Structures are given as structure tokens and as C-alpha cells.
Amino acid sequence: MRTTITVEDGVMEKLMKYTKSKTRTEAVNRALADWVQHLKIEKLRSLRGKLYMEDNWEKLRSMEIQENRATYGKRSR
């Protein structure tokens, strides 16, 4: 998407330096992508202590196998 923005020269120079970008467009795209990633991580961090996950994958896997056997029958090898 094409967009026109005004960025201070000093800020753009620093942005290009930190992102190690060769063009202003590349620098802005990298900075925006990094910012979105940062926001996603912060959102996940805000959930800390609010979710409970039970470690019962073995039981669930066993139930899934039994369910498949009941539905499709035992496979012969």
C-alpha cells in the first residue's frame, strides 16, 4: 500500500541505522512489523496468570486412539 508520511530526518536516520536497512521504505516496513510483533507479545504477556492449562496430553492422545479404533476398526499391519 502506498502512503505518504512525514518523518523527522534524525528519526529516519536512526531508524535506518538500527534496522540496517538500505532504503527508507525497508526501514519503515521493518519497524512497523517489529512493532506489531511487540504488541502481540505484550498481549500474550498480559494473560500471564489468567490461563490454566492442564498437562494431560497423554490421556487425550489415548482417548483419541480409542476413538479412532472404535470408528475405523483396528488396522492390520
TACOR-V407476 format. One record per residue. PHI is phi in whole degrees, 0 to 359 (999 if undefined). Layout:
# TACOR-V407476
<<PHI> <PHI>>
This chain:
# TACOR-V407476
<<999> <267> <217> <256> <226> <248> <233> <300> <302> <298> <294> <295> <298> <296> <300> <295> <294> <291> <273> <56> <266> <269> <235> <294> <299> <298> <297> <295> <298> <297> <297> <294> <297> <296> <294> <298> <300> <300> <295> <297> <296> <298> <297> <296> <297> <292> <275> <304> <85> <258> <246> <237> <240> <274> <271> <229> <296> <295> <295> <296> <296> <297> <295> <295> <297> <299> <296> <295> <295> <293> <280> <253> <78> <286> <275> <270> <253>>
